[in-house]
Amino acid sequence: MKILNYPRCTGKTTELIKLAGEGGYPIIVSTIQKKNKLKEQILVSPYSVEVFTAQEFIHGLNGAKFAPDAKVCIDDMDEVLQQIIGFEIEYATCTIPETK
């Protein structure tokens, strides 16, 4: 897993759209509002990317069916994780592998 960790409004989502489009990966977001906003961004990009909410992903709704070895991208990981577990996250850890 690679983490795009930049300040707000510096193009993380735009870069994620590019990476997802080039890799053929769907993007998972936290809410339907985020999904609709992201789909608008994708429409003006040169990429074709599927977008699903966390709940669609979990329950296989709206075509969100994935093979066990599928790869996905996540936009605003903290919000998606909170949607999945159903609780506000106070602290979390993450190990970022070194890039070679």
Secondary structure, 3 states (H helix, E strand, C coil): CCCCCCCCCCCHHHHHHHHHHHHCCCEEECCHHHHHHHHHHHHCCCCCCCEEEHHHHHHCCCCCCCCCCCCCEECCHHHHHHHHHCCCCCCCCCCCCCCC
